[in-house]
Amino acid sequence: MARVEIGSAARLVERLGKCVKVGGRELAIFRLSDGRIYALENRCPHKGGDLSQGIVSGEFVFCPLHDWKISIKDGKVQAPDHGCVKTYKVEIEAGKMYIQL
């Protein structure tokens, strides 16, 4: 696995997604209200909606295209819909964010 720097943790706005391109992948990065930071594939499994543009509520992001509810923590789509998106481990070191690819 490759460990890649993706930016400063201080620049993430709470509960707003940020799109980051890393190694040919587009990721959605989120800082939850408790300060935890998560990264997931920036593509809804339904119609490819840009998840970084979705509305964050608690530990979920709602796809901006068709309102699918997706867990930011594990990438699982919530019922009645189904599917999942890939998640990536985020590490914070000296204020910088790193992702495991």
Gaussian input, Z-matrix of N, CA and C with variables (Angstrom, degrees):
# hf/3-21g

backbone

0 1
 N
 C     1     B1
 C     2     B2     1     A1
 N     3     B3     2     A2     1     D1
 C     4     B4     3     A3     2     D2
 C     5     B5     4     A4     3     D3
 N     6     B6     5     A5     4     D4
 C     7     B7     6     A6     5     D5
 C     8     B8     7     A7     6     D6
 N     9     B9     8     A8     7     D7
 C    10    B10     9     A9     8     D8
 C    11    B11    10    A10     9     D9
 N    12    B12    11    A11    10    D10
 C    13    B13    12    A12    11    D11
 C    14    B14    13    A13    12    D12
 N    15    B15    14    A14    13    D13
 C    16    B16    15    A15    14    D14
 C    17    B17    16    A16    15    D15
 N    18    B18    17    A17    16    D16
 C    19    B19    18    A18    17    D17
 C    20    B20    19    A19    18    D18
 N    21    B21    20    A20    19    D19
 C    22    B22    21    A21    20    D20
 C    23    B23    22    A22    21    D21
 N    24    B24    23    A23    22    D22
 C    25    B25    24    A24    23    D23
 C    26    B26    25    A25    24    D24
 N    27    B27    26    A26    25    D25
 C    28    B28    27    A27    26    D26
 C    29    B29    28    A28    27    D27
 N    30    B30    29    A29    28    D28
 C    31    B31    30    A30    29    D29
 C    32    B32    31    A31    30    D30
 N    33    B33    32    A32    31    D31
 C    34    B34    33    A33    32    D32
 C    35    B35    34    A34    33    D33
 N    36    B36    35    A35    34    D34
 C    37    B37    36    A36    35    D35
 C    38    B38    37    A37    36    D36
 N    39    B39    38    A38    37    D37
 C    40    B40    39    A39    38    D38
 C    41    B41    40    A40    39    D39
 N    42    B42    41    A41    40    D40
 C    43    B43    42    A42    41    D41
 C    44    B44    43    A43    42    D42
 N    45    B45    44    A44    43    D43
 C    46    B46    45    A45    44    D44
 C    47    B47    46    A46    45    D45
 N    48    B48    47    A47    46    D46
 C    49    B49    48    A48    47    D47
 C    50    B50    49    A49    48    D48
 N    51    B51    50    A50    49    D49
 C    52    B52    51    A51    50    D50
 C    53    B53    52    A52    51    D51
 N    54    B54    53    A53    52    D52
 C    55    B55    54    A54    53    D53
 C    56    B56    55    A55    54    D54
 N    57    B57    56    A56    55    D55
 C    58    B58    57    A57    56    D56
 C    59    B59    58    A58    57    D57
 N    60    B60    59    A59    58    D58
 C    61    B61    60    A60    59    D59
 C    62    B62    61    A61    60    D60
 N    63    B63    62    A62    61    D61
 C    64    B64    63    A63    62    D62
 C    65    B65    64    A64    63    D63
 N    66    B66    65    A65    64    D64
 C    67    B67    66    A66    65    D65
 C    68    B68    67    A67    66    D66
 N    69    B69    68    A68    67    D67
 C    70    B70    69    A69    68    D68
 C    71    B71    70    A70    69    D69
 N    72    B72    71    A71    70    D70
 C    73    B73    72    A72    71    D71
 C    74    B74    73    A73    72    D72
 N    75    B75    74    A74    73    D73
 C    76    B76    75    A75    74    D74
 C    77    B77    76    A76    75    D75
 N    78    B78    77    A77    76    D76
 C    79    B79    78    A78    77    D77
 C    80    B80    79    A79    78    D78
 N    81    B81    80    A80    79    D79
 C    82    B82    81    A81    80    D80
 C    83    B83    82    A82    81    D81
 N    84    B84    83    A83    82    D82
 C    85    B85    84    A84    83    D83
 C    86    B86    85    A85    84    D84
 N    87    B87    86    A86    85    D85
 C    88    B88    87    A87    86    D86
 C    89    B89    88    A88    87    D87
 N    90    B90    89    A89    88    D88
 C    91    B91    90    A90    89    D89
 C    92    B92    91    A91    90    D90
 N    93    B93    92    A92    91    D91
 C    94    B94    93    A93    92    D92
 C    95    B95    94    A94    93    D93
 N    96    B96    95    A95    94    D94
 C    97    B97    96    A96    95    D95
 C    98    B98    97    A97    96    D96
 N    99    B99    98    A98    97    D97
 C   100   B100    99    A99    98    D98
 C   101   B101   100   A100    99    D99
 N   102   B102   101   A101   100   D100
 C   103   B103   102   A102   101   D101
 C   104   B104   103   A103   102   D102
 N   105   B105   104   A104   103   D103
 C   106   B106   105   A105   104   D104
 C   107   B107   106   A106   105   D105
 N   108   B108   107   A107   106   D106
 C   109   B109   108   A108   107   D107
 C   110   B110   109   A109   108   D108
 N   111   B111   110   A110   109   D109
 C   112   B112   111   A111   110   D110
 C   113   B113   112   A112   111   D111
 N   114   B114   113   A113   112   D112
 C   115   B115   114   A114   113   D113
 C   116   B116   115   A115   114   D114
 N   117   B117   116   A116   115   D115
 C   118   B118   117   A117   116   D116
 C   119   B119   118   A118   117   D117
 N   120   B120   119   A119   118   D118
 C   121   B121   120   A120   119   D119
 C   122   B122   121   A121   120   D120
 N   123   B123   122   A122   121   D121
 C   124   B124   123   A123   122   D122
 C   125   B125   124   A124   123   D123
 N   126   B126   125   A125   124   D124
 C   127   B127   126   A126   125   D125
 C   128   B128   127   A127   126   D126
 N   129   B129   128   A128   127   D127
 C   130   B130   129   A129   128   D128
 C   131   B131   130   A130   129   D129
 N   132   B132   131   A131   130   D130
 C   133   B133   132   A132   131   D131
 C   134   B134   133   A133   132   D132
 N   135   B135   134   A134   133   D133
 C   136   B136   135   A135   134   D134
 C   137   B137   136   A136   135   D135
 N   138   B138   137   A137   136   D136
 C   139   B139   138   A138   137   D137
 C   140   B140   139   A139   138   D138
 N   141   B141   140   A140   139   D139
 C   142   B142   141   A141   140   D140
 C   143   B143   142   A142   141   D141
 N   144   B144   143   A143   142   D142
 C   145   B145   144   A144   143   D143
 C   146   B146   145   A145   144   D144
 N   147   B147   146   A146   145   D145
 C   148   B148   147   A147   146   D146
 C   149   B149   148   A148   147   D147
 N   150   B150   149   A149   148   D148
 C   151   B151   150   A150   149   D149
 C   152   B152   151   A151   150   D150
 N   153   B153   152   A152   151   D151
 C   154   B154   153   A153   152   D152
 C   155   B155   154   A154   153   D153
 N   156   B156   155   A155   154   D154
 C   157   B157   156   A156   155   D155
 C   158   B158   157   A157   156   D156
 N   159   B159   158   A158   157   D157
 C   160   B160   159   A159   158   D158
 C   161   B161   160   A160   159   D159
 N   162   B162   161   A161   160   D160
 C   163   B163   162   A162   161   D161
 C   164   B164   163   A163   162   D162
 N   165   B165   164   A164   163   D163
 C   166   B166   165   A165   164   D164
 C   167   B167   166   A166   165   D165
 N   168   B168   167   A167   166   D166
 C   169   B169   168   A168   167   D167
 C   170   B170   169   A169   168   D168
 N   171   B171   170   A170   169   D169
 C   172   B172   171   A171   170   D170
 C   173   B173   172   A172   171   D171
 N   174   B174   173   A173   172   D172
 C   175   B175   174   A174   173   D173
 C   176   B176   175   A175   174   D174
 N   177   B177   176   A176   175   D175
 C   178   B178   177   A177   176   D176
 C   179   B179   178   A178   177   D177
 N   180   B180   179   A179   178   D178
 C   181   B181   180   A180   179   D179
 C   182   B182   181   A181   180   D180
 N   183   B183   182   A182   181   D181
 C   184   B184   183   A183   182   D182
 C   185   B185   184   A184   183   D183
 N   186   B186   185   A185   184   D184
 C   187   B187   186   A186   185   D185
 C   188   B188   187   A187   186   D186
 N   189   B189   188   A188   187   D187
 C   190   B190   189   A189   188   D188
 C   191   B191   190   A190   189   D189
 N   192   B192   191   A191   190   D190
 C   193   B193   192   A192   191   D191
 C   194   B194   193   A193   192   D192
 N   195   B195   194   A194   193   D193
 C   196   B196   195   A195   194   D194
 C   197   B197   196   A196   195   D195
 N   198   B198   197   A197   196   D196
 C   199   B199   198   A198   197   D197
 C   200   B200   199   A199   198   D198
 N   201   B201   200   A200   199   D199
 C   202   B202   201   A201   200   D200
 C   203   B203   202   A202   201   D201
 N   204   B204   203   A203   202   D202
 C   205   B205   204   A204   203   D203
 C   206   B206   205   A205   204   D204
 N   207   B207   206   A206   205   D205
 C   208   B208   207   A207   206   D206
 C   209   B209   208   A208   207   D207
 N   210   B210   209   A209   208   D208
 C   211   B211   210   A210   209   D209
 C   212   B212   211   A211   210   D210
 N   213   B213   212   A212   211   D211
 C   214   B214   213   A213   212   D212
 C   215   B215   214   A214   213   D213
 N   216   B216   215   A215   214   D214
 C   217   B217   216   A216   215   D215
 C   218   B218   217   A217   216   D216
 N   219   B219   218   A218   217   D217
 C   220   B220   219   A219   218   D218
 C   221   B221   220   A220   219   D219
 N   222   B222   221   A221   220   D220
 C   223   B223   222   A222   221   D221
 C   224   B224   223   A223   222   D222
 N   225   B225   224   A224   223   D223
 C   226   B226   225   A225   224   D224
 C   227   B227   226   A226   225   D225
 N   228   B228   227   A227   226   D226
 C   229   B229   228   A228   227   D227
 C   230   B230   229   A229   228   D228
 N   231   B231   230   A230   229   D229
 C   232   B232   231   A231   230   D230
 C   233   B233   232   A232   231   D231
 N   234   B234   233   A233   232   D232
 C   235   B235   234   A234   233   D233
 C   236   B236   235   A235   234   D234
 N   237   B237   236   A236   235   D235
 C   238   B238   237   A237   236   D236
 C   239   B239   238   A238   237   D237
 N   240   B240   239   A239   238   D238
 C   241   B241   240   A240   239   D239
 C   242   B242   241   A241   240   D240
 N   243   B243   242   A242   241   D241
 C   244   B244   243   A243   242   D242
 C   245   B245   244   A244   243   D243
 N   246   B246   245   A245   244   D244
 C   247   B247   246   A246   245   D245
 C   248   B248   247   A247   246   D246
 N   249   B249   248   A248   247   D247
 C   250   B250   249   A249   248   D248
 C   251   B251   250   A250   249   D249
 N   252   B252   251   A251   250   D250
 C   253   B253   252   A252   251   D251
 C   254   B254   253   A253   252   D252
 N   255   B255   254   A254   253   D253
 C   256   B256   255   A255   254   D254
 C   257   B257   256   A256   255   D255
 N   258   B258   257   A257   256   D256
 C   259   B259   258   A258   257   D257
 C   260   B260   259   A259   258   D258
 N   261   B261   260   A260   259   D259
 C   262   B262   261   A261   260   D260
 C   263   B263   262   A262   261   D261
 N   264   B264   263   A263   262   D262
 C   265   B265   264   A264   263   D263
 C   266   B266   265   A265   264   D264
 N   267   B267   266   A266   265   D265
 C   268   B268   267   A267   266   D266
 C   269   B269   268   A268   267   D267
 N   270   B270   269   A269   268   D268
 C   271   B271   270   A270   269   D269
 C   272   B272   271   A271   270   D270
 N   273   B273   272   A272   271   D271
 C   274   B274   273   A273   272   D272
 C   275   B275   274   A274   273   D273
 N   276   B276   275   A275   274   D274
 C   277   B277   276   A276   275   D275
 C   278   B278   277   A277   276   D276
 N   279   B279   278   A278   277   D277
 C   280   B280   279   A279   278   D278
 C   281   B281   280   A280   279   D279
 N   282   B282   281   A281   280   D280
 C   283   B283   282   A282   281   D281
 C   284   B284   283   A283   282   D282
 N   285   B285   284   A284   283   D283
 C   286   B286   285   A285   284   D284
 C   287   B287   286   A286   285   D285
 N   288   B288   287   A287   286   D286
 C   289   B289   288   A288   287   D287
 C   290   B290   289   A289   288   D288
 N   291   B291   290   A290   289   D289
 C   292   B292   291   A291   290   D290
 C   293   B293   292   A292   291   D291
 N   294   B294   293   A293   292   D292
 C   295   B295   294   A294   293   D293
 C   296   B296   295   A295   294   D294
 N   297   B297   296   A296   295   D295
 C   298   B298   297   A297   296   D296
 C   299   B299   298   A298   297   D297
 N   300   B300   299   A299   298   D298
 C   301   B301   300   A300   299   D299
 C   302   B302   301   A301   300   D300

   B1=1.4524
   B2=1.5172
   B3=1.3146
   B4=1.4540
   B5=1.5253
   B6=1.3101
   B7=1.4653
   B8=1.5238
   B9=1.3476
   B10=1.4545
   B11=1.5249
   B12=1.3293
   B13=1.4621
   B14=1.5257
   B15=1.3504
   B16=1.4649
   B17=1.5236
   B18=1.3324
   B19=1.4572
   B20=1.5079
   B21=1.3166
   B22=1.4618
   B23=1.5207
   B24=1.3136
   B25=1.4586
   B26=1.5262
   B27=1.3207
   B28=1.4624
   B29=1.5258
   B30=1.3120
   B31=1.4655
   B32=1.5211
   B33=1.3349
   B34=1.4684
   B35=1.5239
   B36=1.3040
   B37=1.4558
   B38=1.5292
   B39=1.3118
   B40=1.4579
   B41=1.5281
   B42=1.3403
   B43=1.4597
   B44=1.5283
   B45=1.3396
   B46=1.4621
   B47=1.5204
   B48=1.3084
   B49=1.4519
   B50=1.5179
   B51=1.3184
   B52=1.4615
   B53=1.5228
   B54=1.3229
   B55=1.4544
   B56=1.5267
   B57=1.3317
   B58=1.4628
   B59=1.5285
   B60=1.3319
   B61=1.4758
   B62=1.5190
   B63=1.3428
   B64=1.4578
   B65=1.5226
   B66=1.3169
   B67=1.4643
   B68=1.5141
   B69=1.3232
   B70=1.4468
   B71=1.5187
   B72=1.3268
   B73=1.4669
   B74=1.5150
   B75=1.3278
   B76=1.4517
   B77=1.5241
   B78=1.3345
   B79=1.4604
   B80=1.5228
   B81=1.3224
   B82=1.4575
   B83=1.5253
   B84=1.3297
   B85=1.4621
   B86=1.5230
   B87=1.3268
   B88=1.4627
   B89=1.5254
   B90=1.3494
   B91=1.4728
   B92=1.5211
   B93=1.3283
   B94=1.4602
   B95=1.5277
   B96=1.3216
   B97=1.4679
   B98=1.5280
   B99=1.3330
   B100=1.4708
   B101=1.5310
   B102=1.3492
   B103=1.4610
   B104=1.5169
   B105=1.3275
   B106=1.4679
   B107=1.5274
   B108=1.3394
   B109=1.4571
   B110=1.5297
   B111=1.3305
   B112=1.4620
   B113=1.5209
   B114=1.3205
   B115=1.4628
   B116=1.5238
   B117=1.3190
   B118=1.4461
   B119=1.5214
   B120=1.2964
   B121=1.4540
   B122=1.5277
   B123=1.3169
   B124=1.4603
   B125=1.5267
   B126=1.3156
   B127=1.4612
   B128=1.5254
   B129=1.3063
   B130=1.4568
   B131=1.5287
   B132=1.3451
   B133=1.4638
   B134=1.5314
   B135=1.3097
   B136=1.4604
   B137=1.5264
   B138=1.3213
   B139=1.4656
   B140=1.5227
   B141=1.3403
   B142=1.4604
   B143=1.5133
   B144=1.3199
   B145=1.4653
   B146=1.5218
   B147=1.3158
   B148=1.4683
   B149=1.5305
   B150=1.3338
   B151=1.4583
   B152=1.5297
   B153=1.3287
   B154=1.4675
   B155=1.5262
   B156=1.3346
   B157=1.4653
   B158=1.5327
   B159=1.3331
   B160=1.4582
   B161=1.5196
   B162=1.3237
   B163=1.4623
   B164=1.5221
   B165=1.3356
   B166=1.4569
   B167=1.5282
   B168=1.3280
   B169=1.4585
   B170=1.5173
   B171=1.3204
   B172=1.4618
   B173=1.5155
   B174=1.3260
   B175=1.4620
   B176=1.5289
   B177=1.3226
   B178=1.4560
   B179=1.5258
   B180=1.3360
   B181=1.4637
   B182=1.5275
   B183=1.3291
   B184=1.4540
   B185=1.5183
   B186=1.3281
   B187=1.4548
   B188=1.5295
   B189=1.3404
   B190=1.4620
   B191=1.5381
   B192=1.3329
   B193=1.4632
   B194=1.5237
   B195=1.3297
   B196=1.4641
   B197=1.5233
   B198=1.3284
   B199=1.4736
   B200=1.5263
   B201=1.3333
   B202=1.4649
   B203=1.5234
   B204=1.3163
   B205=1.4634
   B206=1.5279
   B207=1.3417
   B208=1.4649
   B209=1.5173
   B210=1.3188
   B211=1.4587
   B212=1.5330
   B213=1.2999
   B214=1.4656
   B215=1.5273
   B216=1.3197
   B217=1.4702
   B218=1.5249
   B219=1.3423
   B220=1.4711
   B221=1.5301
   B222=1.3298
   B223=1.4516
   B224=1.5146
   B225=1.3260
   B226=1.4625
   B227=1.5237
   B228=1.3253
   B229=1.4554
   B230=1.5247
   B231=1.3201
   B232=1.4601
   B233=1.5242
   B234=1.3472
   B235=1.4688
   B236=1.5279
   B237=1.3133
   B238=1.4589
   B239=1.5314
   B240=1.3485
   B241=1.4598
   B242=1.5264
   B243=1.3329
   B244=1.4625
   B245=1.5181
   B246=1.3185
   B247=1.4531
   B248=1.5231
   B249=1.3231
   B250=1.4541
   B251=1.5237
   B252=1.3255
   B253=1.4573
   B254=1.5213
   B255=1.3047
   B256=1.4592
   B257=1.5235
   B258=1.3259
   B259=1.4623
   B260=1.5283
   B261=1.3208
   B262=1.4602
   B263=1.5212
   B264=1.3102
   B265=1.4596
   B266=1.5265
   B267=1.3428
   B268=1.4606
   B269=1.5263
   B270=1.3245
   B271=1.4654
   B272=1.5207
   B273=1.3246
   B274=1.4600
   B275=1.5209
   B276=1.3223
   B277=1.4688
   B278=1.5204
   B279=1.3169
   B280=1.4722
   B281=1.5344
   B282=1.3341
   B283=1.4524
   B284=1.5141
   B285=1.3264
   B286=1.4667
   B287=1.5234
   B288=1.3401
   B289=1.4595
   B290=1.5144
   B291=1.3242
   B292=1.4574
   B293=1.5257
   B294=1.3198
   B295=1.4620
   B296=1.5197
   B297=1.3219
   B298=1.4630
   B299=1.5196
   B300=1.3230
   B301=1.4688
   B302=1.5171
   A1=110.24
   A2=115.74
   A3=121.45
   A4=109.65
   A5=115.51
   A6=121.92
   A7=106.84
   A8=116.29
   A9=121.49
   A10=109.94
   A11=116.59
   A12=120.73
   A13=109.16
   A14=116.21
   A15=119.97
   A16=113.04
   A17=118.27
   A18=119.57
   A19=113.68
   A20=114.75
   A21=122.85
   A22=110.77
   A23=116.48
   A24=121.13
   A25=111.19
   A26=117.68
   A27=122.36
   A28=112.51
   A29=117.36
   A30=120.99
   A31=113.56
   A32=116.82
   A33=119.84
   A34=109.93
   A35=116.15
   A36=121.50
   A37=108.44
   A38=115.47
   A39=120.91
   A40=111.04
   A41=115.75
   A42=125.95
   A43=114.40
   A44=117.42
   A45=121.76
   A46=107.64
   A47=116.84
   A48=120.36
   A49=112.03
   A50=114.55
   A51=121.27
   A52=107.07
   A53=116.57
   A54=121.86
   A55=109.17
   A56=115.76
   A57=122.01
   A58=107.64
   A59=116.28
   A60=120.47
   A61=108.43
   A62=115.23
   A63=122.05
   A64=109.10
   A65=116.19
   A66=120.68
   A67=114.59
   A68=118.14
   A69=121.41
   A70=114.24
   A71=116.91
   A72=121.75
   A73=109.39
   A74=115.80
   A75=121.03
   A76=107.16
   A77=115.77
   A78=121.67
   A79=110.83
   A80=115.82
   A81=122.76
   A82=106.66
   A83=116.26
   A84=122.21
   A85=107.92
   A86=116.64
   A87=121.88
   A88=111.02
   A89=116.50
   A90=122.49
   A91=105.67
   A92=115.54
   A93=120.64
   A94=110.04
   A95=116.58
   A96=121.12
   A97=112.84
   A98=117.65
   A99=120.36
   A100=112.31
   A101=116.96
   A102=121.52
   A103=115.53
   A104=118.26
   A105=120.34
   A106=109.98
   A107=115.93
   A108=121.75
   A109=109.18
   A110=115.26
   A111=121.93
   A112=110.28
   A113=115.68
   A114=121.75
   A115=108.51
   A116=115.58
   A117=120.13
   A118=109.97
   A119=114.44
   A120=121.26
   A121=108.19
   A122=117.47
   A123=121.63
   A124=111.88
   A125=116.05
   A126=119.73
   A127=109.72
   A128=116.18
   A129=120.65
   A130=109.19
   A131=118.73
   A132=120.22
   A133=113.51
   A134=118.26
   A135=121.24
   A136=111.81
   A137=117.89
   A138=122.08
   A139=112.38
   A140=116.74
   A141=120.34
   A142=115.32
   A143=118.25
   A144=121.42
   A145=112.66
   A146=116.30
   A147=124.56
   A148=108.90
   A149=117.16
   A150=121.25
   A151=113.43
   A152=117.37
   A153=118.97
   A154=111.14
   A155=117.62
   A156=122.67
   A157=111.97
   A158=116.57
   A159=120.64
   A160=112.89
   A161=115.37
   A162=122.56
   A163=108.35
   A164=116.26
   A165=121.97
   A166=108.96
   A167=115.68
   A168=122.40
   A169=107.68
   A170=116.35
   A171=120.19
   A172=109.76
   A173=116.59
   A174=122.15
   A175=111.60
   A176=116.95
   A177=121.61
   A178=110.89
   A179=114.95
   A180=121.67
   A181=106.51
   A182=115.82
   A183=121.74
   A184=108.38
   A185=116.65
   A186=121.70
   A187=109.33
   A188=117.15
   A189=119.56
   A190=114.21
   A191=118.06
   A192=119.26
   A193=113.34
   A194=117.00
   A195=120.06
   A196=112.85
   A197=117.03
   A198=122.88
   A199=114.83
   A200=117.93
   A201=119.13
   A202=108.18
   A203=116.78
   A204=123.76
   A205=108.69
   A206=116.05
   A207=121.34
   A208=109.55
   A209=116.86
   A210=121.48
   A211=110.10
   A212=115.93
   A213=120.64
   A214=109.91
   A215=117.38
   A216=121.66
   A217=113.28
   A218=117.38
   A219=118.87
   A220=114.17
   A221=118.08
   A222=121.65
   A223=115.73
   A224=118.48
   A225=121.25
   A226=111.29
   A227=114.94
   A228=122.10
   A229=107.40
   A230=116.29
   A231=121.30
   A232=110.89
   A233=114.98
   A234=122.21
   A235=109.62
   A236=117.74
   A237=128.62
   A238=113.42
   A239=117.12
   A240=119.83
   A241=109.07
   A242=117.87
   A243=119.68
   A244=110.02
   A245=115.17
   A246=122.20
   A247=109.69
   A248=116.11
   A249=120.13
   A250=109.50
   A251=114.86
   A252=121.61
   A253=107.56
   A254=116.49
   A255=121.58
   A256=109.49
   A257=115.76
   A258=121.85
   A259=109.10
   A260=115.72
   A261=122.41
   A262=109.15
   A263=115.70
   A264=121.14
   A265=109.62
   A266=115.54
   A267=121.93
   A268=108.15
   A269=116.24
   A270=122.26
   A271=108.47
   A272=115.71
   A273=121.60
   A274=107.70
   A275=115.31
   A276=121.16
   A277=108.15
   A278=116.17
   A279=121.82
   A280=111.20
   A281=116.49
   A282=121.33
   A283=116.08
   A284=117.00
   A285=120.82
   A286=110.16
   A287=114.72
   A288=120.44
   A289=109.82
   A290=115.20
   A291=122.39
   A292=107.43
   A293=115.04
   A294=120.54
   A295=108.74
   A296=115.50
   A297=121.97
   A298=108.62
   A299=117.15
   A300=121.31
   A301=109.79
   D1=142.58
   D2=177.64
   D3=-97.90
   D4=139.23
   D5=175.73
   D6=-105.15
   D7=120.77
   D8=-172.54
   D9=-125.11
   D10=132.67
   D11=175.71
   D12=-73.50
   D13=134.72
   D14=-178.80
   D15=-121.60
   D16=6.83
   D17=175.86
   D18=129.90
   D19=-174.20
   D20=-178.29
   D21=-87.17
   D22=130.71
   D23=178.43
   D24=-64.49
   D25=-31.28
   D26=-178.79
   D27=-65.19
   D28=-21.35
   D29=-177.42
   D30=-85.22
   D31=-7.06
   D32=178.75
   D33=-80.18
   D34=130.07
   D35=177.05
   D36=-88.92
   D37=133.72
   D38=-179.18
   D39=-57.78
   D40=130.95
   D41=175.31
   D42=64.21
   D43=19.37
   D44=172.90
   D45=-121.55
   D46=131.53
   D47=-179.91
   D48=-76.16
   D49=153.72
   D50=175.61
   D51=-132.61
   D52=132.03
   D53=178.13
   D54=-90.14
   D55=130.05
   D56=178.80
   D57=-130.85
   D58=133.47
   D59=176.90
   D60=-100.91
   D61=124.97
   D62=-177.27
   D63=-138.44
   D64=122.69
   D65=174.73
   D66=50.73
   D67=43.15
   D68=179.56
   D69=79.90
   D70=3.24
   D71=179.19
   D72=-111.51
   D73=148.39
   D74=174.36
   D75=-109.57
   D76=121.67
   D77=-176.11
   D78=-115.64
   D79=149.35
   D80=172.02
   D81=-105.11
   D82=124.75
   D83=-179.68
   D84=-109.81
   D85=134.40
   D86=-178.35
   D87=-132.10
   D88=137.81
   D89=168.69
   D90=-108.17
   D91=118.49
   D92=178.66
   D93=-78.36
   D94=168.72
   D95=-176.26
   D96=-63.86
   D97=-19.77
   D98=177.61
   D99=-91.19
   D100=5.00
   D101=176.85
   D102=94.00
   D103=-13.21
   D104=178.84
   D105=-67.06
   D106=144.75
   D107=-178.55
   D108=-118.62
   D109=133.88
   D110=-178.73
   D111=-130.59
   D112=154.38
   D113=176.86
   D114=-131.88
   D115=138.32
   D116=175.28
   D117=-146.18
   D118=163.93
   D119=177.23
   D120=-54.20
   D121=135.11
   D122=-175.53
   D123=-89.73
   D124=47.90
   D125=-176.72
   D126=-151.46
   D127=116.68
   D128=177.05
   D129=-65.04
   D130=137.69
   D131=-178.90
   D132=-70.21
   D133=-12.10
   D134=-178.40
   D135=-77.50
   D136=-65.24
   D137=-177.46
   D138=-133.13
   D139=16.56
   D140=175.41
   D141=79.56
   D142=21.93
   D143=179.87
   D144=-58.44
   D145=147.62
   D146=-179.68
   D147=-77.31
   D148=98.99
   D149=-174.51
   D150=-65.04
   D151=-26.99
   D152=179.45
   D153=-65.34
   D154=-16.36
   D155=178.37
   D156=-96.50
   D157=1.84
   D158=-177.76
   D159=-78.55
   D160=167.55
   D161=177.81
   D162=-87.50
   D163=131.08
   D164=179.60
   D165=-98.01
   D166=131.30
   D167=175.64
   D168=-137.39
   D169=113.39
   D170=-176.98
   D171=62.79
   D172=-122.18
   D173=-179.73
   D174=-104.59
   D175=25.29
   D176=-177.70
   D177=-128.10
   D178=151.41
   D179=171.51
   D180=-119.87
   D181=139.76
   D182=178.67
   D183=-103.66
   D184=123.34
   D185=-179.23
   D186=-57.88
   D187=132.98
   D188=-178.15
   D189=-70.80
   D190=-14.40
   D191=-179.52
   D192=-84.27
   D193=-52.05
   D194=-173.86
   D195=-133.35
   D196=16.91
   D197=171.94
   D198=65.17
   D199=25.69
   D200=174.93
   D201=-65.43
   D202=137.68
   D203=-179.04
   D204=-95.93
   D205=120.66
   D206=-174.61
   D207=-126.22
   D208=132.64
   D209=177.62
   D210=-69.29
   D211=126.32
   D212=176.95
   D213=-71.28
   D214=-29.21
   D215=-177.20
   D216=-72.89
   D217=-45.67
   D218=-174.29
   D219=-122.45
   D220=-1.82
   D221=176.54
   D222=78.90
   D223=4.05
   D224=-177.36
   D225=-80.13
   D226=133.64
   D227=174.05
   D228=-75.04
   D229=138.74
   D230=-177.43
   D231=-89.62
   D232=147.37
   D233=179.15
   D234=-60.06
   D235=147.57
   D236=14.16
   D237=-84.88
   D238=-5.39
   D239=178.72
   D240=-79.98
   D241=171.86
   D242=-179.08
   D243=-147.44
   D244=155.64
   D245=-179.91
   D246=133.36
   D247=-172.69
   D248=177.42
   D249=-161.42
   D250=162.42
   D251=173.73
   D252=-121.89
   D253=152.20
   D254=-178.83
   D255=-71.04
   D256=138.30
   D257=176.22
   D258=-109.65
   D259=158.39
   D260=-179.01
   D261=-132.70
   D262=139.80
   D263=179.08
   D264=-73.90
   D265=132.47
   D266=178.01
   D267=-111.89
   D268=133.38
   D269=175.34
   D270=-120.52
   D271=142.30
   D272=176.99
   D273=-111.62
   D274=128.15
   D275=-179.83
   D276=-142.33
   D277=120.40
   D278=-179.63
   D279=52.65
   D280=40.29
   D281=177.60
   D282=79.86
   D283=-3.67
   D284=179.59
   D285=-102.84
   D286=146.85
   D287=178.30
   D288=-97.24
   D289=138.02
   D290=176.71
   D291=-127.52
   D292=146.18
   D293=179.50
   D294=-123.21
   D295=144.45
   D296=175.89
   D297=-94.67
   D298=118.12
   D299=177.42
   D300=-99.35

